[in-house]
């Protein structure tokens, strides 16, 4: 009996350890999906810092002012996403999506008619029951937020959408933890798990559950 108890206590000290992942600050995303959602929010928060800045044709910075494509390229560059300088070239980048799929941070492109060239680009601010809102630099108001369904001017245009944010390097922005998975078990953990399949509890000693090989016949 003493030999059995000794074996059981030894096994109690060999219980599998919990897999410890890297400790992550609470304010950082821990998955790719969370990181992309966070990126969209961060893009819009950053874009809104420039609300009211006057429009300037050819402008590419807060110092000079922005035109429409200068604004979108500047905002995306802040998040390490490189896109072309002109709205026409930007329209050829990223992934084409339906308007009803557009999310904050996606880009909108405007044509005066379906077959004409792109003349304006904006960034989706929100897309819900209140309408498709976008933030952009326009010559009449500078950087502002408009609602497509409430604007007779913009709603009369042919509009398409492209997804750009998926080009961002989320790991460099938010850390490697978003790609992290539980490490493979060590050899010791594997052996311990295999041993535990062969034993059953026989009682408690000093509050520790003990197990014993002798209690279980070969199956």
Secondary structure, DSSP 8 states (H G I E B T S, - for coil): -HHHHHHHHHHHTT-----------TTS--SHHHHHHHHHHHHHHHHHTTTT--B-TT-EETTTEE-HHHHHHHHHHHTT----SSHHHHTTSSEEE-GGG--TT-EEEEESSTTS-EEEEEEEEEEETTEEEEEEEETTTEEEEEEGGG-HHHHTSEEEEEE-GGGS-HHHHH-GGGG-------HHHHHHHHHHTT-EEEEEETTEEEEEGGGS---
